[in-house]
Amino acid sequence: MSDVAKRQTPLLSTITEPQIKREAREYHHGGTPASWTGSMVALAGSIVGTIGFLVNSVPVIVAGFVIIGLALIATVMLRALGYGQPSEHHDK
């Protein structure tokens, strides 16, 4: 019999027990959805800019820089929405 089938008491949730406060998930070493999104979009912008440099196309190079700028904006927005590392002085 599996551990799930052996469990007698159901897990409590914030829906069934509203007085229970959910702890924010702690990320370490920058492994947050905000940082991963920003890094991957910046990587794509770097690749686009490099291709533009290799084919000697200024508009493609500029497009690469625009994509890198969008990575910064996306990272800041995701962090503001709570998908980033919490600040050091948050209340527990």
Secondary structure, 3 states (H helix, E strand, C coil): CCHHHHCCCCCCCCCCCCCCCCCCCCCCCCCCHHHHHHHHHHHHHHHHHHHHHHCCCHHHHHHHHHHHHHHHHHHHHHHHCCCCCCCCCCCC
